[in-house]
């Protein structure tokens, strides 16, 4: 009866030893482990690491080709002065029509076939008139050139005093007049105005000068060339004087 307990003890010890052997055998040997199905030592199965996600640059839209533009700062417009600002002359005014100068306060009826500079609206200027297009051609043999300038009579001066001073300036070398001679002034009526006329000669050409006061403190000076006192006025010269007889002069704007 005592044999069975001893046998039981021996059997239990054998089972414990066998379990230890199995456990020890299943431990990995280096990088090898026991395959429970085949009993062989094999390399452990390693789960490959996840593939690294490559850094991808975002899609870039190429910029269009742009040419830099220089920016000019905007300036505030300054005051406009009649002496420093003049409008460009776009071309001649062709008759028939009315020639009106808003700054120098005169107007006249331009005859057919006559040309005139368009009066400046910002500054006083000399108005040129001719029976040919002086913008594109030289004066022909029968050509007549007219210049008109007008302005106020100086304060405190009579027309006679102004005329005497003006004639001195016409013959003064300080004014660029070299060798200019003047005839004595003669009374002359142009349209409804009474003034004087005389002849100025210099550099081989004579000019008929008309100085016409408006009667209200304004004066117009008109020059016609060429003038030949030895011969009867040409038909073009007579036509010019007739056209000038339509002139209106005033110290106030006529429109």
C-alpha positions in Angstrom: 0.0 0.0 0.0 3.0 2.4 0.6 4.3 1.8 -3.0 1.5 3.8 -4.7 2.2 7.0 -2.8 5.9 6.8 -3.8 5.0 6.1 -7.4 2.7 9.0 -7.4 5.4 11.3 -6.1 7.9 10.1 -8.8 5.3 10.6 -11.5 4.6 14.1 -10.4 8.3 15.0 -10.3 8.7 13.7 -13.9 5.8 15.7 -15.1 7.2 18.9 -13.5 10.7 18.2 -15.0 9.1 17.7 -18.4 7.2 21.0 -18.2 10.4 22.8 -17.3 12.2 21.3 -20.3 9.4 22.3 -22.6 9.4 25.8 -21.2 13.1 26.1 -21.5 13.0 24.7 -25.0 10.4 27.2 -26.2 12.6 30.2 -25.2 14.1 31.9 -28.2 17.7 31.0 -28.9 19.3 34.2 -30.0 17.0 35.4 -32.7 15.4 31.9 -33.1 12.2 30.5 -31.6 10.6 27.0 -31.5 8.0 26.4 -34.1 5.3 24.5 -32.1 4.0 22.7 -35.2 7.3 21.3 -36.5 9.4 21.5 -33.3 12.3 23.3 -35.2 14.0 26.5 -34.3 13.1 29.1 -36.8 13.7 32.9 -37.2 10.8 34.8 -35.6 8.3 36.4 -38.0 8.8 40.1 -37.9 6.1 42.5 -38.9 7.7 44.9 -41.3 7.4 48.5 -40.1 5.0 50.6 -41.9 6.4 52.3 -44.9 7.5 55.7 -44.2 5.2 58.3 -45.7 7.2 60.4 -48.1 6.9 64.1 -47.7 5.2 65.4 -50.8 5.4 69.1 -51.7 2.0 70.6 -52.4 1.1 71.2 -56.0 2.2 74.7 -56.8 0.6 76.8 -59.6 3.3 78.7 -61.5 2.9 82.4 -61.4 2.2 84.1 -64.7 4.9 86.1 -66.3 4.4 89.7 -65.1 6.3 92.7 -66.3 6.8 95.2 -63.5 5.2 98.6 -64.1 6.8 101.7 -62.7 4.3 103.7 -60.8 4.4 107.4 -61.0 3.1 109.2 -58.0 0.1 111.3 -58.6 0.7 115.0 -58.2 -2.0 117.5 -57.3 -2.5 120.0 -60.1 -1.0 123.3 -59.3 -2.4 126.7 -60.1 -2.7 127.5 -63.7 -1.1 130.8 -64.7 -1.8 132.4 -68.1 1.8 133.2 -68.6 3.2 129.7 -68.0 0.5 127.5 -69.5 -0.5 127.6 -73.1 -2.7 125.1 -75.0 -1.1 123.5 -78.0 -2.4 124.8 -81.3 -4.3 122.0 -83.0 -4.5 123.6 -86.4 -5.9 126.6 -88.2 -9.4 128.0 -88.2 -10.6 128.2 -91.8 -13.1 130.8 -93.0 -15.8 131.6 -93.4 -16.6 131.8 -89.7 -16.2 133.9 -86.6 -12.8 134.3 -85.0 -13.2 135.0 -81.3 -10.4 135.5 -78.7 -11.7 135.1 -75.2 -8.6 136.4 -73.5 -7.8 139.4 -75.7 -11.5 140.4 -76.1 -11.9 140.8 -79.8 -13.8 139.0 -82.6 -14.2 139.4 -86.3 -15.7 137.6 -89.3 -13.1 135.4 -91.0 -13.6 135.5 -94.8 -13.7 132.5 -97.0 -10.2 131.3 -98.0 -8.6 132.9 -94.9 -6.8 131.0 -92.1 -6.3 131.9 -88.5 -4.7 130.4 -85.4 -7.2 129.2 -82.9 -7.1 131.6 -80.0 -5.7 130.3 -76.7 -8.2 130.1 -73.9 -5.7 130.5 -71.1 -3.2 133.1 -72.0 -2.9 136.2 -74.1 -1.3 135.5 -77.5 -0.9 137.0 -80.9 -3.4 135.8 -83.5 -2.1 135.1 -87.0 -4.4 135.4 -90.0 -3.5 134.8 -93.6 -5.0 134.1 -97.0 -2.9 130.9 -97.2 -2.4 128.0 -94.9 0.7 129.2 -93.1 0.8 125.9 -91.2 2.0 123.9 -94.2 3.1 126.5 -96.8 5.3 129.6 -97.2 3.8 132.9 -98.1 3.0 133.0 -101.8 3.6 136.1 -104.0 0.0 137.4 -103.3 0.0 136.3 -99.7 -1.1 138.6 -96.9 -0.1 138.1 -93.3 -2.0 139.7 -90.4 -1.2 139.7 -86.7 -3.6 141.0 -84.1 -2.8 141.6 -80.4 -5.0 143.3 -77.9 -4.9 144.3 -74.3 -5.9 146.9 -71.7 -4.7 150.5 -71.8 -2.3 151.1 -68.9 -3.9 152.8 -65.9 -3.6 156.5 -66.0 -2.5 156.7 -69.7 -4.3 158.2 -72.5 -4.3 156.6 -76.0 -1.9 159.2 -77.3 0.6 158.6 -74.4 0.4 154.9 -74.9 0.9 155.3 -78.7 4.0 157.5 -78.2 5.6 154.9 -75.8 4.7 152.0 -78.1 6.3 153.6 -81.1 9.5 154.1 -79.1 9.6 150.4 -78.3 9.1 149.6 -81.9 12.3 151.3 -82.9 14.4 150.5 -79.8 17.5 148.2 -80.2 16.8 147.1 -76.6 13.6 145.6 -77.9 15.3 143.9 -80.8 14.4 146.5 -83.4 17.5 147.4 -85.4 17.1 149.9 -88.2 13.3 150.1 -88.0 11.8 153.3 -89.3 8.2 154.6 -88.8 6.1 157.0 -90.7 4.1 159.6 -88.9 0.8 158.3 -87.6 -2.4 159.2 -89.6 -6.0 159.1 -88.4 -7.7 155.9 -89.6 -11.2 154.5 -89.1 -11.6 150.7 -89.0 -15.3 149.7 -89.0 -16.8 151.7 -86.1 -13.5 152.5 -84.4 -11.3 155.5 -84.9 -7.6 155.0 -84.5 -4.3 155.7 -86.3 -2.2 154.0 -89.0 1.5 154.2 -89.9 4.1 152.2 -91.8 7.0 150.4 -90.1 9.9 149.4 -92.4 12.8 147.1 -91.5 14.8 144.3 -92.9 13.6 145.0 -96.4 9.9 144.8 -95.7 7.2 147.3 -94.8 4.3 146.6 -92.5 1.0 148.6 -92.2 0.2 149.1 -88.5 -3.2 149.9 -87.2 -3.6 151.0 -83.6 -7.3 150.9 -82.6 -8.7 151.9 -79.2 -12.0 150.4 -78.1 -13.1 153.5 -76.3 -13.5 151.6 -73.0 -9.9 151.1 -72.0 -8.8 148.4 -74.5 -6.5 148.6 -77.5 -5.9 146.4 -80.5 -2.8 146.5 -82.6 -3.0 145.1 -86.1 -0.1 144.5 -88.5 -0.5 143.7 -92.2 2.4 142.6 -94.4 3.8 143.0 -96.9 2.8 146.6 -97.6 3.9 148.5 -100.7 3.0 152.2 -100.4 4.3 152.8 -103.9 1.6 150.7 -105.6 -2.2 150.5 -105.2 -3.3 147.9 -102.7 -3.7 144.5 -104.1 -7.1 142.8 -104.2 -6.0 140.6 -101.3 -4.9 143.6 -99.3 -8.2 145.3 -99.9 -10.0 142.1 -98.9 -8.0 142.0 -95.7 -8.9 145.5 -94.7 -12.6 144.8 -95.4 -12.4 141.6 -93.2 -10.8 143.6 -90.4 -13.6 146.2 -90.6 -15.8 143.6 -88.9 -13.7 143.6 -85.8 -15.2 144.1 -82.3 -13.1 145.2 -79.4 -14.0 145.5 -75.8 -12.6 145.6 -72.3 -15.1 143.0 -71.4 -15.5 139.5 -72.9 -17.7 139.6 -75.9 -19.4 136.3 -75.0 
